[in-house]
Structures are given as C-alpha cells and as structure tokens.
Amino acid sequence: MSQFYVAQSASDIEDYDDDYSNNIASIHKPLVEYIIKLFNEENKNRIALLGNFGVGKTSLCHKLHIELIRYFLKNPSARIPIYFNLKDFYSGFDIHQTLTNFLQKQPNLDIDLKLFLELQRMGRFVFILDGFDEMATKVDRTVVAENLNEINRLFIEGDNQLLITCRTHFFQEKISEPFLEDYNVLYLTEWGEEELKEYLKKKYAGEWNNYWTKLHKIPNIYDLFKTPILVEMVLKSLSSVENWQNISPAILYEKYTDDWILQQSKRRGTMMGKEDRRKFVENLAIKLYAENVSSIHFESLYSLSHTLSGYNDKTRIDYFDTDARTSTFLTKNSSGYYGFKHRSFMEFFCACIIVKSIKVENSDLLTTKELSSEILSFIDGIEIDQNSINILTEWSNNFSNRTLSLNSVKILQSKNVDLSKEVIERYDINKEDFDLLDTAFTGDQKSLTTLYYSYYPLLISYGYNILGHNNIEAEESITDAFMRILAKGDSIRFSTKISFKNYLFSIYKNILLNKSRRSIQSRNIISIEDLSESEIFEYAASSPSNEFEQIDAIRHIFRKLSENDRKIIELYYIEGYSQKELADKLNVSMSTIYSRISRIRNYLNL
C-alpha cells in the first residue's frame, strides 16, 4: 500500500467542491501530517474523518498507523497507535474487551484487560477506528448514539487520542447534528489531476505519461478517477480495450466484470459457470435496486441462490450459496449482510438486465420506479437494437402507465431517437434546447449564447429578488449554472428531469441556496429553502420588483392557494406534467386545466 500511496487531503466543510465554498474552505494536505498536527494541539484529541465510498478512508488509516508506529519505535514514550476495523465490532459488546481480544491475537504482544485499562488511564493510546458506518446494519439515531457512547469510553478516562472514519452519507443530515459535536470533523476530498498523476508516476514510472495520454482520450470518464478505488479497475480494463475513441463507462465495466466473472467461474470447486454467475449478480442487483437497499441478509441471499440454482437438494444449494457468497465482487459486514463492493457495479448490472428485458418485451423493470441517472448513463453505453427501439417507442406512448412511459422516453432521449409528436406534446419537451446544448458541448459559442439569453430574463429576475440588490452575484450565478451544465457534459441527458428548463432552474436554485446560506445580510429575506420550483417560475416571470416586501407578499399569496391549486402547480412545474396529462390525471377537460392554471397565475400576479 505504501508503495503507491498518494498523499490525501481533507476539508473543514462538507461542500468543499461547491463553487462558493472554495472561497471559505480550507484544504489540508498532506492529510496524515495535518492529523498528527491536530493531535498535538490542545482540545484536538477527537477527530472524525468523513468521506464517500472509495475515496481512501481505510488507506489513510493504514498510512497514519504506519507513520505513528515508526514514530513510536523511535520514541517509546510516545502514544501507542492501535488500528481497528469497526466492522469487526458488534453493537452491544464491550469496546475495552473487544480491543483487548484483538491485541491478544497480535504476534509478540502480551496484554490483558487490566493492563489495557491502565494504559488507557495513563493516556498512552492513539485509537484509529475505521468504518463507524459498518458497526450496525439497522441505523437509527438511538443506535448511532449508543455506538458513539461506547467508542467514547476510550476517550473519557485518560488523555488518549481518537480518530474515527465514516461514510458521509451515513448521516441523514449534514453534520450539524449533535452526534459529532465533540469531534473535529474533516471531509476527505476526492482525487484531482494532481493525485492521479502522482499515482500513475508511482505505479508506471517512466511509462506514466503514456497512460495519462490514453486516459485523456476517453470522453466523459474523468469522474471515475476521482475515486481511488475505481482507478485500478479502470486501468486494468483499459489495457485490453482497442478502440479508445468510442470507450464509455459501460464498456469499461463490461470488460472488467466479464474478466472477473470468467476468473471466478474457473475457481476450484465452483458451482456456477460464467452464465449462471452473471445471472446471479444481475438478479441480485435488481433485487437491491428494487428494494432500495445496498445489502441483503445472508438468509435472503440464500433464498435467491435457491431460486436461481434450480436445485432441490439442500447440499447442492448450500454449495451454490457458498460459491455466491465467496465471490470477490461481494462484501459482507459483521452482521451477515452482503452487497456489491461499489454501488456502481449494482447500477451497471441493473442496466444490463433492463436492456435484456426490453429486447424480450418485458416492461416490469421499467414500471416499478423511475430509473436513476446512473443507470440511464450505463444504458446509454449499451447497444440497443432497432427492435428494442421500436418497443421503447411504443411504451413511450403508453400514457396510462406514466413510469413506463417516462423511463422509455429517457432511454430514447439518451439514444438520440426522435420522439413522437404525442410524447413531445405530452411532456412539454423542447427539443431545441437539447439541440442547442449538444452543439454547445462541441464548443459552439453561438449556441450557448442563444440558450443563455433565452432563460436569462426568468433567471435574473428570480436571482435578483432572492439576493437583494446584489445583481452582480445573481448574474454570476447564472453563468455558474451554465458552467456546471457544460462541465457535466452528456451526463445531463441522464438527469431525472426530462425538461431542460426544470434541470437548469434546479441547478440555479441550488447555487442561490448556497449563497443565501452564507449571506451576512440581516434583512428578513425569504428563505430559498421554502421555495418550490413552481414559485421560481411563477415569481420570476411576474415580479420585476426588487422590494423584499413584494417577495413576502407573493410567498404569502402562494400559501393561500387551495390544496388543489397547489397540487396543480406542483404537478405542472415540478413533476413535469403537461396540461393534457394533468387533464387525464384529474379527469377533467383540457380547457378546465388551462383556465385553472391561468387563474392561479393571475392570482399570483396580484
């Protein structure tokens, strides 16, 4: 690990990569040295390191552990570093006894509970506890509090130091809640070009520049390299890919998973062949996605193995289940829950089986819920034949099943297939917006300018009123919104919003939200978090005034709308329903919908 280790960095705030956070976020690098520095400061003895999956939390822990061991060997009076993976700690167990048992298993180490407690009382330890999010499968506020209380027993008595790591998304809210209020919280940052270059230089020495050049020929692939755990996967796949110009994430995942499935199927004593193994992982992926979970208990996994194996003999089912559970693609926590090593593998396998289902006219997977942008992105990279296109076109016109229709439309859009006139009318799709955007992606300034000024009046009016008299920031926010869209490239075609207008406004709203949160103005400005997208459109279109009293008045008026009228606004603007679709859903005529929307607009314009 140390041979290829790349110095990591962390930020004091969670939204470190936000355009506006860059001005106030402190990035600390190299992180190992910074953590050691914090430990040497007063009242900095508890640190929580948060980060998404695969960004290198465990690598950081091992590197820190190694550095502290080296220091201890040179300075025996220093604190003793102990690394422990919390997935091996069961809720309800005694943390002192657990760590003592762990240390007793280490070579040439003679320790018992009494000595452990005495060393803790003397403040002789640096505890590096990795994976707080893996301590329990069922997570609620009570369990989180109980687990932290148990860990804090290592800190309460004695001047010991403590570092814990956890996935950022483990907490439902941002870390302003009381769980970590006594910790110095750091957010592990993703890799950038600098880190990737350093890794390539260490791994490939004089050949690193060849790999760097090849990687930059891959369109829309750079996001993968922000996550260190995926870097090696991508590099292995690239070594056998011939056509670099047409490569996509789907092709990379296909190559990598094919190689993995083949290798796993050749293991000694394996029960599953290549096709059975692929069928297993695809069905597991669909099950996890449909149930909106990241892992399932071994009992449920056994049931899935039973169903897919086709065996009735318990012994053979057990062999099949063991083969499935020991696959290197899966991970298990201490409570017996299994899931994919990375969510992206689940999403890729979901995309594969969805494409297969379309080919045989099975629409079940497209009717349960709207597809995520990640799955749509993978589907875009998988070849779909003309017969499947025809099937999707037919489903897209099935307005009686909205979910099926929307999913079909999104897939067709990702494939740049022309939609029927009925679909365009139904979902109020402005194809011209996407045509201009596609041209803008190629660097055409005229297309970008046309798109920019077509939405400028609505955006500037809304932003100007939210940010007060600071029209400079309102204009800068519009520019930033378009820059974010351009930076996303083709991936915006996989947004959950069919309408570019809704997508643009949602980004603009988030930018304004970040600005308004950090505003030092003391005026009673409307909170953007209270605004729906319907208020954005109606208010921006009808209120050129900059007076805050009018903002409050419009908000007050909007809240006085009847529940039915608010529902219409929500469906029309936020959910993307067309007037015709609203009429069908509410079982009224088109003229009724038109008059009600007009009446609401007039009412809001008062």
C-alpha positions as CSV (number, residue, x, y, z in Angstrom):
1,M,0.0,0.0,0.0
2,S,2.7,2.5,1.0
3,Q,4.5,1.9,-2.4
4,F,1.7,3.5,-4.4
5,Y,0.1,5.7,-1.6
6,V,-0.8,9.1,-2.8
7,A,-1.0,12.0,-0.3
8,Q,-4.6,12.8,0.5
9,S,-6.4,16.0,1.5
10,A,-9.4,17.0,3.5
11,S,-11.6,20.0,4.0
12,D,-13.3,21.5,7.1
13,I,-16.7,21.7,5.3
14,E,-18.7,19.1,3.6
15,D,-19.5,21.1,0.4
16,Y,-15.8,21.7,-0.3
17,D,-16.2,21.2,-4.0
18,D,-19.0,23.8,-4.3
19,D,-18.1,26.8,-6.4
20,Y,-18.8,29.2,-3.5
21,S,-17.3,27.0,-0.8
22,N,-14.0,27.2,-2.5
23,N,-13.6,30.8,-1.1
24,I,-14.0,29.7,2.5
25,A,-13.0,26.0,2.6
26,S,-9.5,25.2,3.9
27,I,-8.0,22.2,2.1
28,H,-5.4,20.3,4.3
29,K,-2.7,18.4,2.5
30,P,-0.9,16.2,3.2
31,L,-3.6,14.9,5.5
32,V,-1.6,12.5,7.6
33,E,0.7,15.3,8.7
34,Y,-2.3,17.6,9.3
35,I,-4.0,15.0,11.6
36,I,-0.8,14.5,13.6
37,K,-0.6,18.3,13.9
38,L,-4.2,18.4,15.2
39,F,-3.4,15.7,17.7
40,N,-0.6,17.8,19.1
41,E,-2.9,20.8,19.6
42,E,-5.0,21.4,22.7
43,N,-8.6,20.1,22.6
44,K,-8.0,18.3,19.3
45,N,-7.9,14.8,20.6
46,R,-11.0,13.5,18.8
47,I,-11.2,13.6,15.0
48,A,-13.9,12.3,12.7
49,L,-12.9,11.7,9.1
50,L,-15.9,11.5,6.7
51,G,-15.9,10.6,3.1
52,N,-17.8,8.8,0.4
53,F,-17.1,5.2,-0.6
54,G,-13.8,4.5,-2.2
55,V,-12.1,7.9,-1.6
56,G,-9.5,6.3,0.6
57,K,-10.6,6.4,4.3
58,T,-9.0,3.0,5.0
59,S,-5.8,3.8,3.1
60,L,-5.5,7.0,5.1
61,C,-5.9,5.0,8.4
62,H,-3.2,2.5,7.4
63,K,-0.8,5.2,6.3
64,L,-1.4,7.1,9.6
65,H,-1.0,3.9,11.6
66,I,2.4,3.2,9.8
67,E,3.7,6.7,10.5
68,L,2.7,6.6,14.1
69,I,4.3,3.2,14.6
70,R,7.5,4.5,13.1
71,Y,7.5,7.4,15.5
72,F,6.7,5.1,18.4
73,L,9.6,2.8,17.6
74,K,11.9,5.8,17.7
75,N,10.2,7.3,20.8
76,P,8.9,4.6,23.1
77,S,7.4,7.2,25.4
78,A,5.0,8.3,22.7
79,R,1.4,7.1,22.4
80,I,0.8,3.6,21.2
81,P,-1.1,3.5,17.9
82,I,-3.9,0.9,17.5
83,Y,-5.7,0.4,14.2
84,F,-9.1,-1.4,14.4
85,N,-11.8,-2.0,11.8
86,L,-15.1,-1.4,13.4
87,K,-16.9,-3.8,11.1
88,D,-15.5,-6.4,13.5
89,F,-17.1,-4.8,16.5
90,Y,-20.7,-5.8,17.3
91,S,-23.1,-3.4,18.8
92,G,-23.7,-4.3,22.5
93,F,-20.2,-5.6,23.1
94,D,-17.7,-4.1,25.4
95,I,-15.2,-1.9,23.5
96,H,-12.4,-2.5,26.0
97,Q,-12.7,-6.2,26.0
98,T,-13.1,-6.3,22.2
99,L,-9.9,-4.3,21.7
100,T,-8.0,-6.4,24.3
101,N,-9.0,-9.6,22.5
102,F,-7.9,-8.0,19.2
103,L,-4.5,-7.1,20.7
104,Q,-4.0,-10.5,22.2
105,K,-4.1,-12.0,18.7
106,Q,-1.2,-9.9,17.5
107,P,2.2,-11.5,17.5
108,N,4.7,-10.9,20.3
109,L,2.2,-8.9,22.3
110,D,1.4,-9.8,25.9
111,I,-1.6,-7.8,27.2
112,D,-4.7,-8.4,29.3
113,L,-7.7,-6.2,30.1
114,K,-6.2,-4.9,33.3
115,L,-3.1,-3.7,31.5
116,F,-5.2,-2.2,28.7
117,L,-7.3,-0.2,31.1
118,E,-4.2,1.0,33.0
119,L,-2.5,2.2,29.7
120,Q,-5.7,3.9,28.7
121,R,-5.9,5.7,32.1
122,M,-2.3,6.9,31.5
123,G,-3.3,8.3,28.1
124,R,-0.9,6.0,26.2
125,F,-3.1,5.2,23.2
126,V,-3.9,6.6,19.7
127,F,-7.0,4.8,18.6
128,I,-7.6,4.7,14.8
129,L,-11.1,3.3,14.4
130,D,-12.1,2.6,10.8
131,G,-15.7,2.3,9.5
132,F,-18.1,3.6,12.0
133,D,-20.9,3.2,9.5
134,E,-20.3,-0.6,9.5
135,M,-20.9,-1.1,13.2
136,A,-24.7,-1.8,12.7
137,T,-26.9,-2.9,9.8
138,K,-30.0,-1.1,11.1
139,V,-29.2,2.5,11.6
140,D,-31.3,4.9,13.7
141,R,-30.4,7.8,16.0
142,T,-30.5,5.6,19.0
143,V,-28.1,3.0,17.6
144,V,-25.7,5.7,16.4
145,A,-25.7,7.4,19.8
146,E,-25.2,4.1,21.6
147,N,-22.2,3.2,19.3
148,L,-20.6,6.6,19.8
149,N,-21.1,6.4,23.5
150,E,-19.3,3.1,23.6
151,I,-16.4,4.4,21.5
152,N,-16.2,7.5,23.7
153,R,-15.4,5.2,26.6
154,L,-11.9,5.1,25.1
155,F,-11.6,8.8,25.5
156,I,-13.4,9.6,28.7
157,E,-10.6,8.4,31.1
158,G,-7.1,9.3,30.2
159,D,-5.7,11.8,27.7
160,N,-5.9,9.4,24.7
161,Q,-6.3,10.4,21.1
162,L,-9.1,9.1,18.8
163,L,-9.7,9.1,15.0
164,I,-12.9,7.5,13.6
165,T,-13.8,7.3,9.9
166,C,-17.3,7.1,8.4
167,R,-19.1,7.4,5.1
168,T,-20.5,10.9,4.8
169,H,-23.9,9.7,3.6
170,F,-24.3,7.6,6.8
171,F,-25.8,10.6,8.4
172,Q,-29.1,11.7,7.0
173,E,-28.4,15.3,7.8
174,K,-25.3,17.3,7.4
175,I,-23.1,17.1,10.4
176,S,-24.6,19.9,12.3
177,E,-26.5,17.4,14.4
178,P,-25.2,16.5,17.9
179,F,-23.6,13.2,17.1
180,L,-20.1,14.6,16.3
181,E,-20.3,17.9,18.1
182,D,-17.3,16.9,20.3
183,Y,-15.2,15.9,17.3
184,N,-13.1,17.9,14.9
185,V,-14.8,16.9,11.7
186,L,-12.8,16.6,8.4
187,Y,-14.2,15.7,5.0
188,L,-11.9,13.6,2.8
189,T,-11.7,15.1,-0.7
190,E,-11.8,13.3,-4.0
191,W,-8.8,12.9,-6.3
192,G,-7.9,15.5,-8.9
193,E,-5.4,15.5,-11.7
194,E,-2.5,16.1,-9.4
195,E,-3.3,12.9,-7.3
196,L,-3.9,10.8,-10.4
197,K,-0.6,11.9,-12.0
198,E,1.2,11.1,-8.8
199,Y,-0.4,7.6,-8.7
200,L,0.5,6.9,-12.3
201,K,4.1,8.0,-11.8
202,K,4.5,5.7,-8.8
203,K,2.8,2.7,-10.5
204,Y,4.2,3.0,-14.0
205,A,7.4,5.1,-13.5
206,G,8.7,6.1,-16.9
207,E,5.6,4.9,-18.7
208,W,3.2,7.0,-16.7
209,N,2.8,9.7,-19.4
210,N,1.6,7.1,-21.9
211,Y,-1.3,6.1,-19.6
212,W,-2.0,9.8,-18.9
213,T,-2.3,10.5,-22.6
214,K,-4.6,7.4,-23.1
215,L,-6.9,8.4,-20.3
216,H,-7.4,11.8,-21.7
217,K,-8.7,10.3,-24.9
218,I,-11.7,8.9,-23.1
219,P,-14.7,11.2,-23.2
220,N,-16.7,11.8,-20.0
221,I,-14.7,9.4,-18.0
222,Y,-12.8,11.6,-15.6
223,D,-15.3,11.3,-12.8
224,L,-14.2,7.7,-12.3
225,F,-10.8,8.8,-11.4
226,K,-12.0,11.0,-8.5
227,T,-12.5,7.7,-6.6
228,P,-9.2,5.9,-6.0
229,I,-10.9,2.5,-5.5
230,L,-12.0,2.6,-9.2
231,V,-8.7,3.8,-10.6
232,E,-7.1,0.4,-10.7
233,M,-10.3,-1.2,-12.1
234,V,-10.3,1.3,-15.0
235,L,-6.6,0.9,-15.7
236,K,-6.9,-2.9,-15.8
237,S,-9.8,-2.6,-18.3
238,L,-8.0,-0.1,-20.5
239,S,-5.1,-2.4,-21.1
240,S,-7.3,-4.6,-23.3
241,V,-9.5,-2.0,-24.9
242,E,-8.7,-1.4,-28.6
243,N,-11.0,1.4,-29.6
244,W,-10.1,4.3,-27.3
245,Q,-12.2,6.9,-29.1
246,N,-15.5,5.1,-28.6
247,I,-14.9,4.0,-25.0
248,S,-17.6,4.6,-22.3
249,P,-18.1,3.7,-18.7
250,A,-20.4,0.9,-19.8
251,I,-17.6,-0.6,-22.0
252,L,-15.1,-0.4,-19.1
253,Y,-17.5,-2.0,-16.6
254,E,-18.4,-4.7,-19.2
255,K,-14.8,-5.6,-19.8
256,Y,-13.9,-5.6,-16.1
257,T,-16.9,-7.6,-14.9
258,D,-16.5,-10.1,-17.8
259,D,-13.0,-10.8,-16.8
260,W,-14.0,-11.1,-13.1
261,I,-16.9,-13.4,-13.9
262,L,-14.7,-15.6,-16.0
263,Q,-12.0,-15.8,-13.4
264,Q,-14.4,-16.6,-10.6
265,S,-16.1,-19.3,-12.7
266,K,-12.7,-21.1,-13.0
267,R,-12.1,-21.3,-9.3
268,R,-11.6,-24.7,-7.9
269,G,-14.8,-26.2,-6.5
270,T,-17.0,-23.6,-8.1
271,M,-20.7,-24.5,-8.7
272,M,-21.6,-21.6,-11.1
273,G,-20.5,-21.3,-14.7
274,K,-20.0,-18.0,-16.4
275,E,-23.6,-17.5,-17.5
276,D,-25.0,-18.6,-14.1
277,R,-22.7,-16.2,-12.3
278,R,-23.7,-13.3,-14.5
279,K,-27.4,-14.2,-14.0
280,F,-26.8,-14.3,-10.2
281,V,-25.2,-10.9,-10.0
282,E,-27.7,-9.3,-12.3
283,N,-30.6,-10.6,-10.3
284,L,-29.0,-9.6,-7.0
285,A,-28.5,-6.1,-8.4
286,I,-32.2,-5.8,-9.5
287,K,-33.3,-7.0,-6.1
288,L,-31.2,-4.4,-4.3
289,Y,-32.3,-1.6,-6.6
290,A,-36.0,-2.5,-6.4
291,E,-35.9,-2.7,-2.6
292,N,-33.8,0.5,-2.4
293,V,-31.2,-1.2,-0.2
294,S,-27.4,-1.6,-0.6
295,S,-27.2,-5.1,1.0
296,I,-29.3,-8.1,2.0
297,H,-29.0,-10.5,4.8
298,F,-27.4,-13.9,4.2
299,E,-30.8,-15.6,4.7
300,S,-32.3,-13.6,1.8
301,L,-29.2,-14.3,-0.3
302,Y,-29.6,-18.0,0.4
303,S,-33.2,-17.7,-0.8
304,L,-32.0,-16.0,-4.0
305,S,-29.4,-18.7,-4.5
306,H,-32.0,-21.4,-4.0
307,T,-34.3,-19.8,-6.7
308,L,-31.5,-19.3,-9.2
309,S,-29.7,-22.6,-8.8
310,G,-32.8,-24.7,-9.7
311,Y,-31.6,-27.3,-7.2
312,N,-33.9,-29.1,-4.7
313,D,-31.1,-30.9,-2.9
314,K,-30.0,-28.9,0.2
315,T,-26.4,-29.9,-0.1
316,R,-26.1,-28.6,-3.7
317,I,-28.0,-25.5,-2.7
318,D,-25.5,-24.9,0.1
319,Y,-22.6,-25.3,-2.3
320,F,-24.2,-22.9,-4.7
321,D,-24.8,-20.4,-1.9
322,T,-21.3,-20.7,-0.7
323,D,-20.0,-20.1,-4.2
324,A,-22.1,-17.0,-4.4
325,R,-21.2,-15.6,-1.0
326,T,-17.5,-16.0,-1.5
327,S,-17.5,-14.1,-4.8
328,T,-14.9,-11.4,-4.7
329,F,-17.5,-9.0,-6.1
330,L,-19.4,-9.0,-2.9
331,T,-18.6,-7.7,0.6
332,K,-20.1,-8.8,3.9
333,N,-20.3,-7.0,7.2
334,S,-20.1,-8.5,10.6
335,S,-23.9,-8.9,10.8
336,G,-24.1,-11.1,7.7
337,Y,-25.3,-8.5,5.2
338,Y,-24.0,-8.9,1.6
339,G,-23.7,-6.2,-1.1
340,F,-21.6,-5.1,-4.0
341,K,-18.2,-3.7,-3.4
342,H,-19.4,-0.5,-5.0
343,R,-22.8,0.8,-5.9
344,S,-21.8,1.5,-9.4
345,F,-21.5,-2.3,-10.0
346,M,-25.1,-2.8,-9.0
347,E,-26.2,0.0,-11.3
348,F,-24.3,-1.4,-14.2
349,F,-25.8,-4.9,-13.8
350,C,-29.2,-3.3,-13.4
351,A,-28.7,-1.6,-16.8
352,C,-27.6,-4.8,-18.4
353,I,-30.7,-6.8,-17.3
354,I,-33.0,-3.9,-18.2
355,V,-31.7,-3.9,-21.7
356,K,-32.2,-7.6,-21.9
357,S,-35.7,-7.3,-20.6
358,I,-36.6,-4.6,-23.3
359,K,-35.4,-7.0,-26.0
360,V,-38.0,-9.6,-24.9
361,E,-40.7,-7.0,-24.4
362,N,-40.8,-7.4,-20.6
363,S,-41.6,-4.0,-19.2
364,D,-41.7,-5.0,-15.5
365,L,-38.4,-3.3,-14.6
366,L,-39.5,0.0,-16.2
367,T,-42.8,0.2,-14.4
368,T,-41.7,-0.1,-10.8
369,K,-40.0,3.3,-10.4
370,E,-38.2,5.9,-12.4
371,L,-34.6,5.0,-13.4
372,S,-31.7,6.7,-11.8
373,S,-29.4,8.9,-13.8
374,E,-26.6,6.5,-13.1
375,I,-28.5,3.5,-14.6
376,L,-29.5,5.6,-17.6
377,S,-25.9,6.5,-18.2
378,F,-24.9,2.8,-18.3
379,I,-27.9,2.0,-20.6
380,D,-26.7,4.7,-23.0
381,G,-23.4,2.9,-23.3
382,I,-25.0,-0.5,-24.1
383,E,-26.0,-1.2,-27.6
384,I,-29.8,-1.5,-28.2
385,D,-31.1,-2.9,-31.5
386,Q,-33.7,-1.4,-33.7
387,N,-36.4,-3.8,-32.4
388,S,-35.8,-2.7,-28.9
389,I,-36.0,1.0,-30.1
390,N,-39.4,0.2,-31.6
391,I,-40.6,-1.4,-28.4
392,L,-39.5,1.6,-26.3
393,T,-41.2,3.9,-28.8
394,E,-44.4,2.0,-28.3
395,W,-44.0,2.1,-24.5
396,S,-43.2,5.8,-24.5
397,N,-46.7,6.4,-25.9
398,N,-48.3,4.4,-23.2
399,F,-49.5,7.3,-21.1
400,S,-51.7,5.2,-18.9
401,N,-48.5,3.9,-17.3
402,R,-46.6,7.1,-16.5
403,T,-43.5,5.5,-15.1
404,L,-43.1,3.1,-18.0
405,S,-43.6,6.0,-20.4
406,L,-41.2,8.3,-18.7
407,N,-38.5,5.7,-18.5
408,S,-38.9,4.8,-22.1
409,V,-38.7,8.5,-23.1
410,K,-35.5,8.9,-21.1
411,I,-33.8,5.9,-22.7
412,L,-34.9,7.1,-26.2
413,Q,-33.5,10.6,-25.4
414,S,-30.2,9.1,-24.3
415,K,-30.0,7.3,-27.6
416,N,-30.9,10.5,-29.6
417,V,-34.0,8.8,-31.0
418,D,-36.8,11.2,-32.3
419,L,-39.8,11.1,-30.1
420,S,-43.4,11.0,-31.3
421,K,-45.4,14.2,-31.6
422,E,-47.7,12.9,-28.9
423,V,-44.9,12.4,-26.5
424,I,-43.4,15.8,-27.1
425,E,-46.7,17.4,-26.5
426,R,-47.5,15.2,-23.5
427,Y,-44.3,16.1,-21.6
428,D,-43.8,19.6,-23.0
429,I,-40.3,18.7,-24.3
430,N,-38.4,21.5,-26.0
431,K,-36.1,19.5,-28.3
432,E,-34.5,22.8,-29.5
433,D,-33.0,23.3,-26.0
434,F,-31.2,20.0,-26.1
435,D,-30.1,20.5,-29.7
436,L,-28.5,23.9,-28.7
437,L,-26.9,22.2,-25.7
438,D,-25.4,19.4,-27.8
439,T,-23.9,22.0,-30.1
440,A,-22.6,24.0,-27.2
441,F,-20.9,20.9,-25.9
442,T,-18.8,21.0,-29.1
443,G,-17.6,24.5,-28.2
444,D,-20.1,26.4,-30.3
445,Q,-20.3,29.8,-28.5
446,K,-23.3,31.0,-30.6
447,S,-25.5,28.0,-29.4
448,L,-24.5,28.6,-25.8
449,T,-25.3,32.3,-26.1
450,T,-28.7,31.6,-27.6
451,L,-29.6,29.2,-24.8
452,Y,-28.2,31.5,-22.1
453,Y,-30.3,34.5,-23.2
454,S,-33.4,32.6,-23.7
455,Y,-33.6,31.8,-20.0
456,Y,-31.8,34.9,-18.7
457,P,-34.9,37.1,-18.0
458,L,-36.5,34.4,-15.8
459,L,-33.3,33.5,-14.0
460,I,-32.1,37.1,-13.4
461,S,-35.4,38.2,-12.0
462,Y,-35.6,35.4,-9.6
463,G,-32.0,35.6,-8.5
464,Y,-32.1,39.4,-8.2
465,N,-35.0,39.2,-5.8
466,I,-33.6,36.4,-3.7
467,L,-30.1,38.0,-3.3
468,G,-31.4,41.5,-2.8
469,H,-29.7,44.3,-4.6
470,N,-26.6,42.3,-5.4
471,N,-27.4,41.8,-9.1
472,I,-23.7,41.0,-9.8
473,E,-24.0,37.8,-7.8
474,A,-27.3,37.0,-9.5
475,E,-25.7,37.2,-12.9
476,E,-22.6,35.3,-11.8
477,S,-24.9,32.6,-10.5
478,I,-26.5,32.2,-14.0
479,T,-23.0,31.9,-15.5
480,D,-22.1,29.3,-12.9
481,A,-25.2,27.3,-13.6
482,F,-24.4,27.1,-17.3
483,M,-20.8,26.3,-16.5
484,R,-21.9,23.4,-14.2
485,I,-24.1,22.1,-17.0
486,L,-21.3,22.3,-19.5
487,A,-18.9,20.6,-17.1
488,K,-21.4,17.7,-16.7
489,G,-21.3,17.2,-20.5
490,D,-23.6,14.5,-21.9
491,S,-24.4,13.2,-18.4
492,I,-27.1,15.8,-18.1
493,R,-29.1,13.8,-20.6
494,F,-29.5,11.2,-17.8
495,S,-31.0,13.7,-15.3
496,T,-34.2,12.7,-13.7
497,K,-35.8,15.7,-15.3
498,I,-36.9,15.4,-19.0
499,S,-37.2,19.2,-19.3
500,F,-34.0,21.2,-19.7
501,K,-35.8,24.1,-18.2
502,N,-36.5,22.3,-14.9
503,Y,-33.0,21.0,-14.8
504,L,-31.5,24.4,-15.3
505,F,-33.6,26.0,-12.7
506,S,-32.9,23.3,-10.1
507,I,-29.1,23.9,-10.5
508,Y,-29.6,27.7,-10.3
509,K,-31.7,27.3,-7.2
510,N,-29.0,25.2,-5.5
511,I,-26.4,27.9,-6.3
512,L,-28.6,30.6,-4.8
513,L,-29.3,28.4,-1.8
514,N,-25.5,28.2,-1.1
515,K,-25.2,31.9,-1.5
516,S,-28.2,32.8,0.7
517,R,-27.0,30.4,3.5
518,R,-23.8,32.3,3.7
519,S,-25.3,35.7,3.4
520,I,-24.5,38.2,6.2
521,Q,-27.5,40.4,5.4
522,S,-29.8,40.7,8.4
523,R,-32.9,41.6,6.3
524,N,-36.0,39.4,6.5
525,I,-35.4,37.8,3.1
526,I,-37.5,34.8,2.0
527,S,-35.7,31.5,2.6
528,I,-35.0,29.9,-0.7
529,E,-35.3,26.5,1.0
530,D,-39.0,27.3,1.4
531,L,-39.5,27.8,-2.3
532,S,-40.7,25.2,-4.7
533,E,-39.8,25.2,-8.4
534,S,-43.3,26.3,-9.1
535,E,-42.7,29.5,-7.1
536,I,-39.5,30.0,-9.1
537,F,-41.2,30.1,-12.4
538,E,-44.3,32.0,-11.4
539,Y,-42.5,34.5,-9.3
540,A,-39.6,35.1,-11.7
541,A,-41.9,35.6,-14.6
542,S,-44.2,38.0,-12.9
543,S,-42.2,40.1,-10.4
544,P,-39.6,42.5,-11.8
545,S,-39.6,44.4,-8.5
546,N,-36.7,44.2,-6.1
547,E,-38.6,45.1,-2.9
548,F,-38.5,42.4,-0.2
549,E,-42.0,43.3,0.8
550,Q,-43.3,42.0,-2.6
551,I,-41.3,38.8,-2.2
552,D,-43.0,38.2,1.2
553,A,-46.4,39.1,-0.3
554,I,-46.0,36.6,-3.2
555,R,-45.0,33.9,-0.8
556,H,-48.0,34.7,1.4
557,I,-50.3,34.7,-1.6
558,F,-48.9,31.3,-2.8
559,R,-49.5,29.7,0.6
560,K,-53.1,30.9,0.5
561,L,-53.8,28.8,-2.6
562,S,-56.2,25.9,-2.1
563,E,-54.7,22.5,-1.8
564,N,-56.0,21.5,-5.3
565,D,-54.4,24.6,-6.9
566,R,-51.1,24.0,-5.2
567,K,-51.2,20.4,-6.4
568,I,-51.7,21.5,-9.9
569,I,-48.7,23.9,-9.7
570,E,-46.6,21.1,-8.2
571,L,-47.5,18.6,-10.9
572,Y,-47.3,21.1,-13.7
573,Y,-43.9,22.6,-12.9
574,I,-42.1,20.2,-10.6
575,E,-43.3,16.8,-11.7
576,G,-43.3,17.9,-15.4
577,Y,-46.9,17.1,-16.2
578,S,-48.2,18.6,-19.4
579,Q,-51.7,20.3,-19.4
580,K,-53.1,17.3,-21.3
581,E,-51.6,14.9,-18.8
582,L,-53.0,16.9,-15.9
583,A,-56.4,16.7,-17.5
584,D,-56.2,13.0,-17.8
585,K,-54.9,12.5,-14.2
586,L,-57.6,14.8,-12.7
587,N,-60.3,13.5,-15.0
588,V,-61.2,17.0,-16.3
589,S,-61.1,18.7,-19.6
590,M,-58.1,20.5,-21.1
591,S,-60.0,23.8,-21.0
592,T,-60.6,23.3,-17.3
593,I,-56.9,22.8,-16.7
594,Y,-56.0,25.8,-18.8
595,S,-58.4,28.1,-17.0
596,R,-57.3,26.9,-13.6
597,I,-53.6,27.5,-14.4
598,S,-54.5,30.9,-15.8
599,R,-56.5,31.7,-12.8
600,I,-53.6,30.7,-10.5
601,R,-51.1,32.7,-12.5
602,N,-53.4,35.8,-12.3
603,Y,-53.8,35.3,-8.6
604,L,-50.1,35.1,-8.0
605,N,-49.6,38.2,-10.1
606,L,-51.6,40.3,-7.6
